[in-house]
Amino acid sequence: MREIPFALLVLIGLAVCGVVVLLPRGNGLLPLQLALATWGTLILPGAVIVRLLGWPLSPAAALPACAAWSITALAPGFVLMLLTDGGLGVAVLWLLAVIAVGLVVGRGKPVEMDLRLSPELILFVGGVGVFTVLLWLGSWNNVGDAVEHIARMRKITELDPPRSLDELGLLPPETGLHPGYAFPLWHATGAVTVWISGLEETTLFRFWPTVLFPFVAMAVYRAGRVMFGSSAAGVATVIAYLGAFAFPASGVGYLNQLSYPGYISIFLFWPLVVERTFTYLQEGRREALWTIAAASFTVSAIHPSYAPFMILLIGAFLVVRLLLMRERTELRRIGVSFAALTVPFLLFLVWLFPAADSSASTISRAGPHFSSLVNMNGDLVSMKSEWLTRGGPIVIAALLCVPIAAAATRTRAAAFIAGASLTVILILIVPYLFTPFAHVMSISQGRRFIFYFPFAFALTGGALVLARFRWFAVAGALALGTVLHLVGRGDFSYTLKHPGPGWVAWLAAGTTLVVLGLGVAGKVNVLYRGDSWALGIVLAFVLPVAVAGIYGMKIDRPEPDMINPSLVAAVNENVTRDEVVLSPPKTAYRLTAQAPVYVVAVAGGHGGDTKVNKSYARRLDAQTFFFDPSPDPVKEQRILERWDVDWVLVRKDLAYPSSFMEQYSPVYEDKLFALYPVDPATIARIDAQQSGSAPN
């Protein structure tokens, strides 16, 4: 144990962030600026809070907790920013105030940290370093949902200033809040990072996962470490995590999308909740309990639909542990952890419910793109069992390891693995369970419950049981991993084109239920042992998948066709913050990520689908205006009036009502685009600006 001068480190961190703010843009230090700004945003404010609650000895436990508390601390500053119309600087000043108060209350006391190195920890640190380089090289271009998140972040950074939550969406403010991002706290976190680093929003969003991954790795490592009781098991859990979620899908997989609020909830805050829950069970630390609550609030704010997933699984852990071990102190602590996880979500739900209740997404409106994923039988619906095995060899092996890991029935790890696994499997594939689940969550959100399956913990737990066979188990894992990889590498497309063997999910559920029954009867209780051998087993099994995934990884992927800078400059110069642009939905969607404007409609289901915003009608009218084969000036004028359109942006390489637009004069035009003012008040304002006089 070493005493660390906490206050001095925080002050040095603040000074470094100050230097980053002063650095000019385009100085060639992008990775360093991004790292320092992110770590300053996610560590310093939370660190002073964690220190007051009780600093964990392990840095791998402390830093993810700091991230949860930093985002929680930002929430009041974000609200204050909106209430005062003071801009993003208000939120930054609030965080500085949090740090200052925390340092004063802490009175400069040092903290103790366990900085001892072991071979397993060296392997962990080296592996994290290598994988961050892979994330940078294989960085995901900003497509799909990324555009919406960048657009919301840009509203926070570039509106002068944002005045309400309604103004932070893609559609005009009167269309209400997006139920999933009603309180865009993760986007505000990104906006603060942009403010500190000086990076452009699209650049930050693309490369952000590189510096977010160390937080994820530490949370997963600590979860495995505290669950199974050894650093080797912690490293094995990280390797299994990468095998399940990264290597099979183009080398870096889902972890390349840590910028998304949903994926940071899944891959950082869920392992943090697991780790702090097990720490609280072992040590009864108040910091662990409060950090669970902070993580719950963070997830509730940045992606509300994922908080119930965590609550369900910790509840399942409580039930299974009650069946297997009726030790009062432990059950009481699990119950308290469950309450700490549940109460912040319920409090947030009270505020969120009006927006969530306006959602128009239902099972009947799930769309044809889910047809390959679900079984429909009258009013009943369920995910296909192949959905659970689509992730390739590691996922299949983890499912098969669930009953093996659950055989250590006297351990907390077995209760968690069995409870969480059964809950996910049965809810997803049993129609009588998934149907009400989907009515509440929607099919789109409900299908993502699979991400909360404890793949890495099950594989590590199974390896700890099989470790008694030593070299035989390692050799068998390498051979089996190679064979499974050659037979089926996984299917990561939006639809199920090459599904895995669905019977594996049913087998895992059935055998786990049998093992639990035997455990309750006291007939089975194996031991976890051979930590180093378990690490070797997991490493051997993941190796074929990792080699193939990294070898096939795509690097230097170019950004998709973007709107040219000249048009963006024209939009920023001419379109005011309250005006609305009509453009083809795909063009409009891309525009929102490059300029803080409101549009009539965006592509797909982006921007939210609620009764208030009438997104389907908006998209239909936009398609009609631009692509109707039989133009009608009266109909086109009604569309402009229906949605209070101020500007029309046309793409000349696509269809548009050219004869109708001849009555207007563009303020910007190039070979591809033309930007027209169409509202009389807007036209008068532009004419007045061009003539140098104010409109009457």
C-alpha positions in Angstrom: 0.0 0.0 0.0 1.2 3.5 -0.8 0.0 6.9 0.3 -0.8 9.1 -2.7 -0.9 12.9 -2.4 -4.5 13.1 -3.6 -4.9 16.9 -3.6 -1.7 17.5 -5.4 -2.6 15.0 -8.2 -6.0 16.7 -8.7 -4.4 20.1 -8.9 -1.9 18.8 -11.4 -4.8 17.3 -13.4 -6.6 20.7 -13.4 -3.4 22.4 -14.6 -3.0 19.9 -17.4 -6.6 20.4 -18.5 -6.0 24.1 -18.5 -3.0 23.7 -20.8 -5.2 21.5 -23.1 -7.8 24.2 -23.3 -5.2 26.7 -24.4 -3.7 24.5 -27.1 -4.5 25.6 -30.7 -6.6 23.4 -32.9 -4.9 21.2 -35.5 -1.6 21.0 -33.5 -1.1 17.3 -34.3 -1.7 16.2 -30.6 -5.2 14.9 -31.2 -4.7 11.6 -29.2 -3.1 13.4 -26.2 -5.8 16.2 -26.2 -8.6 13.6 -26.4 -7.1 11.5 -23.6 -6.4 14.3 -21.2 -9.8 16.1 -21.8 -11.7 12.8 -21.4 -9.8 11.7 -18.3 -10.2 15.2 -16.8 -13.9 15.2 -17.4 -14.5 11.7 -16.1 -12.0 11.5 -13.3 -11.4 14.8 -11.5 -14.9 15.8 -10.5 -15.8 12.2 -9.4 -12.5 11.6 -7.7 -13.2 14.2 -5.0 -16.6 12.6 -4.3 -15.2 9.1 -4.2 -12.4 10.2 -1.9 -15.0 11.6 0.6 -17.0 8.4 0.5 -14.0 6.2 0.9 -11.3 5.7 -1.8 -11.0 2.1 -2.9 -7.5 0.6 -2.6 -7.5 -0.6 -6.2 -7.1 2.0 -8.9 -9.1 -0.3 -11.2 -12.0 0.0 -8.8 -11.6 3.7 -8.1 -11.4 5.1 -11.7 -14.6 3.6 -13.1 -16.4 4.8 -9.9 -15.0 8.2 -10.6 -16.5 8.2 -14.1 -20.0 7.4 -12.6 -19.7 10.1 -10.0 -18.3 12.7 -12.5 -21.3 12.2 -14.8 -23.6 12.4 -11.8 -21.9 15.6 -10.6 -22.4 17.1 -14.1 -26.1 16.7 -14.0 -26.9 19.7 -11.7 -24.4 21.8 -13.7 -26.2 20.8 -16.9 -29.5 21.9 -15.5 -28.0 25.1 -14.2 -26.6 25.8 -17.7 -30.1 25.5 -19.2 -31.8 27.6 -16.5 -29.3 30.5 -16.6 -28.8 30.6 -20.4 -25.1 30.8 -19.6 -23.9 28.3 -22.1 -21.5 25.4 -21.6 -19.1 27.4 -19.6 -21.6 27.3 -16.7 -21.4 23.5 -16.6 -17.6 23.7 -16.6 -17.6 26.2 -13.8 -20.0 23.9 -11.9 -17.5 21.0 -12.2 -14.7 23.2 -11.0 -16.8 24.2 -8.0 -17.4 20.5 -7.2 -13.7 19.9 -7.3 -12.9 22.9 -5.2 -15.4 22.0 -2.5 -14.3 18.4 -2.5 -10.7 19.4 -2.0 -11.6 21.7 0.8 -13.8 19.2 2.6 -11.1 16.5 2.1 -8.6 18.8 3.8 -5.7 17.5 1.7 -5.6 14.1 3.2 -3.7 11.5 1.1 -5.3 8.3 -0.1 -4.0 4.7 0.0 -3.6 2.7 -3.2 -2.5 -0.8 -3.9 0.1 -0.4 -6.6 1.7 -3.8 -6.5 2.3 -5.4 -9.8 1.9 -9.1 -10.6 2.4 -11.0 -13.9 -1.4 -11.0 -14.4 -1.6 -7.2 -13.9 1.3 -6.7 -16.3 -0.6 -8.8 -18.9 -3.7 -6.7 -18.2 -2.0 -3.4 -18.6 -0.1 -4.5 -21.7 -3.3 -6.0 -23.3 -5.3 -2.8 -22.6 -2.5 -0.7 -24.3 -2.5 -3.0 -27.4 -6.3 -3.0 -27.7 -6.5 0.8 -27.4 -4.2 1.0 -30.4 -6.4 -1.4 -32.3 -9.4 0.8 -31.4 -7.7 3.9 -32.8 -6.7 2.1 -36.1 -10.1 0.5 -36.5 -12.1 3.5 -35.5 -15.7 3.4 -36.6 -16.9 6.0 -39.1 -19.8 8.2 -38.0 -22.8 6.5 -39.5 -26.1 5.2 -38.3 -27.0 6.3 -34.8 -23.7 8.1 -34.4 -25.1 11.0 -36.4 -28.0 11.5 -34.0 -25.7 11.6 -31.0 -23.3 14.0 -32.6 -26.2 16.2 -33.5 -27.4 16.4 -29.9 -23.8 17.0 -28.7 -23.5 19.8 -31.2 -26.7 21.5 -30.0 -25.1 21.7 -26.6 -21.8 23.0 -27.8 -22.9 25.4 -30.5 -26.4 26.8 -29.7 -25.8 30.2 -28.2 -26.8 29.1 -25.6 -29.2 26.2 -25.3 -32.2 27.3 -23.2 -34.2 24.1 -22.6 -34.1 20.3 -23.1 -36.6 20.7 -25.9 -34.0 22.5 -28.0 -31.5 19.7 -27.9 -33.3 17.4 -30.4 -33.1 17.0 -34.1 -36.7 18.1 -34.7 -38.1 21.5 -33.8 -38.5 22.2 -30.0 -42.3 22.0 -30.0 -42.1 18.3 -31.0 -41.2 17.4 -27.4 -38.5 15.2 -25.9 -37.0 12.0 -27.2 -38.0 9.4 -24.6 -34.5 7.8 -24.8 -32.5 11.0 -24.6 -34.9 13.3 -22.7 -32.1 14.3 -20.4 -29.0 13.9 -22.6 -26.4 13.7 -19.9 -23.9 11.6 -21.9 -24.1 14.1 -24.7 -23.4 16.9 -22.2 -20.4 14.9 -21.0 -19.1 14.8 -24.6 -19.8 18.5 -24.9 -17.7 19.3 -21.9 -14.9 17.1 -23.4 -15.2 19.1 -26.6 -15.0 22.3 -24.7 -11.8 21.2 -22.9 -10.1 19.5 -25.9 -11.1 22.0 -28.6 -11.8 19.0 -30.9 -14.6 19.0 -33.5 -17.6 17.0 -32.4 -17.4 14.3 -35.2 -13.7 13.8 -34.5 -14.3 13.3 -30.8 -17.1 10.9 -31.3 -15.2 8.7 -33.7 -12.0 8.4 -31.6 -13.6 8.7 -28.1 -13.8 4.9 -27.6 -10.0 4.7 -27.6 -9.7 6.6 -24.3 -13.0 5.3 -22.8 -11.9 1.6 -23.2 -9.4 1.7 -20.2 -12.4 2.6 -17.9 -14.3 -0.4 -19.3 -11.3 -2.7 -19.0 -10.8 -1.7 -15.3 -14.4 -2.2 -14.5 -14.6 -5.7 -16.1 -11.2 -6.7 -14.5 -12.4 -5.7 -11.1 -15.7 -7.4 -11.5 -14.0 -10.7 -12.4 -11.4 -10.1 -9.7 -13.9 -9.6 -6.9 -16.4 -12.1 -8.1 -13.9 -15.0 -8.4 -11.3 -13.8 -5.9 -8.1 -13.6 -7.9 -6.3 -11.3 -10.3 -5.9 -14.1 -12.8 -9.6 -14.6 -13.0 -10.0 -10.8 -13.4 -7.7 -10.9 -16.5 -9.5 -14.0 -17.8 -12.8 -12.1 -17.5 -11.5 -9.2 -19.6 -10.2 -11.6 -22.3 -13.5 -13.4 -22.4 -15.2 -10.0 -22.6 -13.2 -9.1 -25.7 -13.8 -12.5 -27.1 -17.6 -12.1 -26.8 -18.0 -8.5 -27.8 -14.9 -7.3 -29.8 -12.8 -9.9 -31.6 -15.5 -11.8 -33.6 -17.0 -8.5 -35.1 -14.2 -7.0 -37.1 -11.5 -7.2 -34.4 -12.9 -4.4 -32.2 -16.6 -5.0 -32.5 -19.1 -3.3 -30.3 -16.4 -1.6 -28.2 -15.7 0.6 -31.1 -19.0 2.3 -30.3 -18.4 3.2 -26.7 -19.2 6.8 -27.7 -22.8 5.8 -27.9 -24.8 6.3 -24.6 -26.3 2.8 -24.9 -22.9 1.0 -25.3 -21.2 2.9 -22.6 -24.1 1.9 -20.3 -23.7 -1.7 -21.3 -19.9 -2.0 -21.2 -18.9 0.4 -18.4 -21.7 1.0 -16.0 -23.1 -2.5 -15.9 -19.7 -4.2 -15.0 -19.3 -1.3 -12.5 -22.6 -2.2 -10.8 -21.6 -5.9 -10.7 -18.2 -5.1 -9.2 -19.5 -2.6 -6.6 -22.3 -5.0 -5.6 -19.9 -7.9 -4.9 -17.5 -5.5 -3.1 -20.4 -4.3 -0.9 -21.3 -7.9 -0.2 -17.7 -8.7 0.9 -16.8 -5.5 2.7 -20.0 -3.5 3.4 -18.3 -0.3 2.1 -20.6 2.7 2.0 -18.8 4.0 -1.1 -19.7 0.9 -3.0 -23.3 1.3 -2.2 -23.4 5.0 -3.1 -21.5 4.2 -6.3 -24.1 1.7 -7.3 -26.7 4.4 -6.9 -24.6 6.9 -9.0 -24.2 4.3 -11.7 -27.9 3.7 -11.7 -28.7 7.4 -12.0 -26.2 7.7 -14.8 -27.7 4.9 -16.8 -31.2 6.1 -16.1 -30.3 9.5 -17.5 -28.2 8.6 -20.5 -30.2 5.5 -21.7 -33.3 4.9 -19.4 -34.4 1.6 -21.1 -31.2 -0.2 -19.9 -31.7 0.6 -16.2 -34.5 -2.0 -15.8 -32.2 -4.7 -17.3 -29.7 -4.1 -14.5 -32.5 -4.2 -11.9 -33.9 -7.4 -13.2 -30.5 -9.2 -13.1 -29.5 -8.0 -9.6 -33.0 -9.1 -8.5 -32.5 -12.5 -10.1 -29.1 -12.8 -8.2 -30.9 -12.1 -5.0 -33.6 -14.7 -5.6 -31.1 -17.4 -6.6 -28.8 -16.6 -3.7 -31.8 -16.9 -1.4 -32.5 -20.3 -2.7 -29.0 -21.6 -2.4 -27.7 -19.8 0.7 -29.9 -18.2 3.4 -27.3 -16.2 5.2 -29.2 -13.2 6.6 -26.4 -10.6 6.5 -25.6 -11.3 2.9 -29.2 -11.4 1.7 -29.8 -8.1 3.5 -26.8 -6.6 1.7 -28.0 -7.8 -1.7 -31.4 -6.3 -0.9 -29.8 -3.0 0.0 -27.8 -3.1 -3.2 -31.0 -3.8 -5.1 -32.6 -0.8 -3.5 -29.6 1.4 -4.3 -29.9 0.3 -7.9 -33.7 0.7 -8.1 -34.5 4.0 -6.3 -32.6 6.4 -8.6 -34.3 4.8 -11.7 -37.7 5.1 -10.1 -37.1 8.7 -9.1 -35.9 9.5 -12.6 -38.9 7.7 -14.1 -41.3 10.0 -12.3 -39.9 12.9 -14.3 -39.4 10.9 -17.5 -42.8 9.1 -17.7 -44.7 11.8 -19.6 -42.2 11.7 -22.4 -41.9 7.9 -22.3 -45.7 7.5 -22.3 -45.9 9.5 -25.5 -43.8 7.0 -27.4 -45.5 5.6 -30.4 -43.3 2.5 -30.6 -45.2 -0.7 -30.0 -44.9 -4.3 -31.0 -47.2 -3.8 -33.9 -45.0 -1.0 -35.2 -41.7 -2.9 -34.8 -41.2 -3.0 -38.5 -40.4 -5.8 -41.0 -36.7 -5.6 -40.3 -37.3 -7.7 -37.1 -39.0 -10.5 -39.0 -35.8 -12.6 -39.1 -35.2 -12.1 -35.3 -38.6 -12.8 -33.7 -41.2 -15.5 -33.6 -44.7 -14.2 -34.0 -47.7 -16.4 -33.0 -50.9 -14.4 -32.9 -50.5 -11.9 -30.0 -47.4 -13.6 -28.7 -43.9 -12.7 -29.6 -40.4 -13.9 -28.6 -36.9 -13.6 -29.9 -35.6 -16.6 -31.8 -33.3 -18.7 -29.8 -30.7 -18.3 -32.6 -30.5 -14.6 -31.6 -28.8 -15.7 -28.4 -26.1 -17.7 -30.2 -25.4 -15.4 -33.1 -22.2 -14.0 -31.5 -20.0 -16.9 -32.5 -17.7 -19.4 -30.6 -17.2 -17.5 -27.4 -20.9 -16.9 -27.0 -21.8 -20.5 -27.6 -19.0 -21.7 -25.2 -20.2 -19.2 -22.6 -23.8 -20.6 -22.8 -22.5 -24.1 -22.4 -20.4 -23.0 -19.4 -23.3 -21.6 -17.5 -24.4 -24.9 -15.8 -20.7 -25.7 -15.2 -20.1 -22.4 -13.5 -23.4 -22.7 -11.6 -22.2 -26.0 -10.2 -20.2 -24.1 -7.6 -23.5 -23.6 -5.9 -22.2 -22.2 -2.6 -20.4 -19.3 -4.2 -21.9 -15.8 -5.0 -20.4 -16.0 -8.5 -22.5 -19.1 -9.3 -25.7 -17.5 -8.0 -25.1 -14.4 -10.1 -24.2 -16.4 -13.3 -27.1 -18.7 -13.0 -29.6 -16.0 -12.0 -28.6 -13.6 -14.7 -28.3 -16.2 -17.4 -31.6 -17.8 -16.8 -33.3 -14.4 -16.6 -32.0 -13.3 -20.0 -32.6 -16.6 -21.8 -36.1 -17.2 -20.5 -37.3 -13.6 -21.0 -36.0 -13.5 -24.5 -37.2 -16.9 -25.9 -40.3 -17.7 -23.8 -43.3 -15.9 -25.5 -45.3 -15.5 -22.3 -42.4 -13.6 -20.8 -41.1 -11.7 -23.8 -44.5 -10.4 -24.9 -45.2 -8.2 -21.9 -41.5 -7.4 -21.7 -41.7 -6.1 -25.3 -44.9 -4.2 -24.7 -43.0 -2.2 -22.0 -39.6 -2.0 -23.6 -40.4 -2.4 -27.4 -38.9 -5.2 -29.4 -36.1 -2.9 -30.5 -35.0 -2.3 -26.9 -35.9 -5.7 -25.6 -33.7 -7.6 -28.1 -30.7 -5.8 -26.6 -31.2 -7.6 -23.3 -28.8 -10.1 -24.8 -25.9 -7.7 -24.1 -26.5 -8.2 -20.4 -26.0 -11.9 -20.5 -22.9 -12.7 -18.4 -20.9 -14.2 -21.2 -17.5 -13.3 -19.8 -18.3 -14.4 -16.2 -19.8 -17.7 -17.3 -16.8 -18.5 -19.5 -14.4 -17.7 -16.7 -16.5 -19.5 -14.1 -16.6 -22.6 -16.3 -12.8 -22.4 -16.8 -12.3 -22.3 -13.1 -14.2 -25.5 -12.7 -12.4 -27.2 -15.6 -9.0 -25.9 -14.5 -8.5 -29.1 -12.5 -7.7 -30.8 -15.8 -4.8 -28.4 -16.4 -3.0 -29.0 -19.7 -5.8 -31.2 -21.0 -8.3 -28.4 -20.5 -6.0 -25.8 -22.1 -5.3 -28.0 -25.2 -9.0 -28.9 -25.4 -10.0 -25.2 -25.2 -7.6 -24.3 -28.1 -8.8 -27.1 -30.2 -12.5 -26.5 -29.5 -12.1 -22.7 -30.1 -10.5 -23.4 -33.4 -13.2 -25.8 -34.6 -16.0 -23.6 -33.5 -14.4 -20.6 -35.2 -14.1 -22.5 -38.5 -17.7 -23.8 -38.2 -19.4 -20.5 -37.4 -17.7 -17.2 -36.9 -20.9 -15.4 -35.8 -23.5 -13.2 -37.4 -23.3 -9.5 -36.7 -25.6 -8.1 -39.4 -28.8 -6.3 -38.5 -30.8 -9.4 -39.5 -30.1 -13.1 -38.9 -28.4 -14.3 -42.0 -26.2 -17.0 -40.5 -27.7 -17.8 -37.1 -26.0 -20.0 -34.5 -27.5 -23.2 -33.1 -30.5 -22.1 -31.2 -30.8 -25.4 -29.2 -27.7 -24.3 -27.2 -29.7 -21.6 -25.5 -32.5 -24.1 -24.5 -29.8 -26.6 -23.4 -28.1 -23.9 -21.2 -31.4 -22.9 -19.6 -32.5 -26.5 -18.9 -29.3 -27.8 -17.5 -28.8 -24.7 -15.4 -32.3 -25.3 -13.8 -31.3 -28.9 -13.1 -28.0 -27.8 -11.5 -29.8 -25.2 -9.3 -32.3 -27.8 -8.2 -29.5 -30.1 -7.2 -27.8 -27.3 -5.5 -30.9 -26.4 -3.4 -31.1 -30.1 -2.5 -27.4 -30.0 -1.4 -26.5 -32.6 -4.0 -23.9 -30.6 -6.0 -21.2 -28.2 -4.9 -17.9 -28.1 -6.9 -15.1 -25.6 -6.2 -13.5 -22.9 -8.3 -9.7 -23.5 -8.3 -6.7 -23.2 -10.5 -6.8 -19.5 -11.2 -3.8 -19.5 -13.5 -5.0 -22.6 -15.4 -8.3 -20.9 -15.8 -6.6 -17.9 -17.4 -4.8 -20.2 -19.7 -8.0 -22.0 -20.7 -9.8 -18.7 -21.5 -6.8 -17.4 -23.4 -6.5 -20.5 -25.4 -10.2 -20.6 -26.3 -10.3 -16.9 -27.3 -7.0 -17.0 -29.3 -8.3 -18.3 -32.6 -11.1 -15.8 -32.6 -8.8 -12.9 -31.7 -6.2 -13.7 -34.4 -8.9 -14.0 -37.1 -10.7 -10.9 -35.9 -7.6 -8.7 -35.7 -6.3 -10.0 -39.1 -9.6 -9.1 -40.8 -10.0 -5.8 -39.1 -10.8 -2.8 -41.3 -8.6 0.2 -40.7 -8.7 3.9 -41.8 -12.3 3.7 -42.8 -13.2 7.0 -44.5 -16.1 9.1 -43.3 -19.3 8.8 -45.4 -20.1 11.5 -47.9 -20.5 14.6 -45.8 -22.1 18.0 -46.6 -19.3 20.2 -47.8 -17.9 22.9 -45.5 -19.1 25.8 -47.7 -22.7 24.7 -47.3 -22.3 24.2 -43.6 -20.8 27.7 -43.3 -23.8 29.1 -45.3 -26.3 27.3 -43.1 -24.5 28.6 -39.9 -24.5 32.1 -41.4 -28.1 32.3 -42.6 -30.3 29.8 -40.6 -31.1 31.2 -37.2 -31.5 28.9 -34.1 -35.4 28.9 -34.3 -35.8 28.2 -38.0 -36.6 24.9 -39.7 -35.0 23.3 -42.7 -36.7 20.8 -45.1 -34.4 18.5 -47.0 -34.4 14.9 -48.1 -34.4 12.8 -44.9 -30.9 11.4 -45.3 -29.4 14.8 -46.2 -31.3 16.4 -43.3 -30.0 13.8 -40.9 -26.4 14.3 -41.9 -26.9 18.1 -41.7 -27.9 18.0 -38.1 -24.5 16.5 -37.2 -22.7 19.3 -38.9 -24.7 22.3 -37.9 -27.0 23.0 -34.9 -30.3 23.2 -37.0 -33.8 21.8 -36.8 -35.1 19.8 -39.7 -38.6 18.6 -40.7 -37.7 14.9 -40.8 -34.7 12.6 -40.6 -34.0 9.2 -42.0 -35.2 6.0 -40.5 -36.4 6.0 -36.9 -33.9 8.6 -35.8 -35.0 11.6 -33.8 -37.5 9.7 -31.8 -40.9 8.2 -32.7 -43.6 9.7 -30.5 -47.2 10.8 -30.8 -46.2 14.4 -30.3 -43.5 14.7 -33.0 -45.5 12.7 -35.7 -42.2 11.5 -37.1 -43.8 9.1 -39.6 -46.0 11.9 -41.1 -43.0 14.1 -41.2 -40.9 11.6 -43.2 -43.8 10.9 -45.5 -44.2 14.6 -46.3 -40.5 15.1 -46.9 -40.5 12.1 -49.3 -43.5 13.5 -51.0 -42.1 17.0 -51.4 -38.9 15.8 -53.0 -39.6 12.5 -54.7 -43.3 12.6 -55.7 -43.3 11.6 -59.5 -46.3 13.9 -60.1 -45.4 17.4 -58.7 -48.2 19.5 -57.3 -47.4 23.1 -56.3 -50.5 23.3 -54.1 -49.5 20.1 -52.2 -45.9 21.3 -51.9 -46.9 24.6 -50.5 -49.2 22.9 -47.9 -46.2 20.8 -46.8 -44.2 23.9 -46.2 -47.0 25.5 -44.2 -47.8 22.3 -42.3 -44.4 22.0 -40.8 -43.6 25.8 -40.6 -40.6 25.4 -43.0 -38.3 28.4 -43.2 -35.6 26.9 -45.5 -35.5 24.2 -48.2 -32.2 22.5 -48.9 -32.1 20.5 -52.2 -29.7 18.0 -53.6 -29.4 18.5 -57.3 -28.4 14.9 -57.9 -31.7 13.8 -56.4 -35.2 14.5 -57.4 -36.7 17.8 -56.2 -39.6 20.1 -57.3 -37.5 22.4 -59.5 -40.4 24.2 -61.0 -41.9 25.0 -57.6 -38.5 26.2 -56.3 -38.0 28.6 -59.2 -40.1 31.2 -57.3 -37.4 31.4 -54.6 -33.8 32.7 -54.8 -31.0 30.6 -53.2 -28.6 32.2 -50.7 -26.1 29.4 -51.4 -25.7 27.2 -54.5 -23.0 24.8 -55.7 -22.9 21.9 -58.1 -24.7 19.6 -55.6 -26.7 21.7 -53.2 -28.9 24.8 -53.1 -30.3 26.5 -50.0 -33.5 28.5 -50.4 -35.3 30.7 -47.9 -39.1 30.0 -48.3 -40.8 31.6 -45.4 -41.8 35.3 -46.1 -40.4 36.5 -42.8 -37.1 34.7 -43.5 -37.0 36.1 -47.0 -37.5 39.6 -45.7 -34.8 39.1 -43.1 -32.3 37.9 -45.7 -33.2 40.7 -48.1 -32.7 43.2 -45.3 -29.3 41.7 -44.4 -28.2 41.8 -48.0 -29.3 45.5 -48.4 -27.7 46.4 -45.1 -31.0 47.6 -43.5 -33.3 46.2 -40.9 -36.7 44.7 -41.9 -39.8 46.6 -41.1 
